[in-house]
Amino acid sequence: MHIRSYQGKQPILGKAVFVDPTAVVLGDVEIGDDSSVWPLTVIRGDMHRIRIGRCTSIQDGSVLHITHAGPFNPDGFPLVIGDEVTVGHQVTLHGCTIGNRVLVGMGSMVMDGAVVEDEVVIGAGSLVPPGKRLESGYLYVGRPAKQVRPLTEKEMAFFSYSANNYRQLKDLHLQEEWSQ
């Protein structure tokens, strides 16, 4: 089974959430209404909590995990993702905080304790190091990610467009699932 409990914690899915049958969602995970989890994604809330907002898309092959509490980090770091976030293919998010209306480009990594404020674009293949804060309204690229320029009005409008596009696509997938 691809959605399963761990240590008595069962994932909680909001209304009209799509989780592809090849994805794995386990443990202390909550996924908001109208969100989608695409093929071969792993969302592992086994040692801390993962919270994913409304109308957020976690795309193919992504890995979402946490930082456990221990002697080197007494509180650990949960993984928190806001509303209308598009997480591109093969992204790793590990014990970080992602704000609302964010695009995380394909193949990017956001590490422990990093904070990505609202309305940020992280370019494909970027690495956001542990503890780094990305300021709202900017494009960041590179390894390590660096602020490149302010976002344009068109780029800012893309956040909601992308979220709505994936909301519509997951609705089509849900219809297919129910019709078979």
Buried (B, 14 or more C-beta within 10 A) or exposed (E): EBBEEBEEBEBEBBEBBBBBEEBBBBBBBBBBBBBBBBEBBBBBBBBBBBBBBBBBBBBBBBBBBBBEEEEEEEEBBBBBBBBBBBBBBBBBBBBBBBBBBBBBBBBBBBBBBBBBBBBBBBBBBBBBBBEBEBBBBBBBBBEEBBBEEEBEEEBBEBBEEBBEEBBEBBBEBBEEEEEE
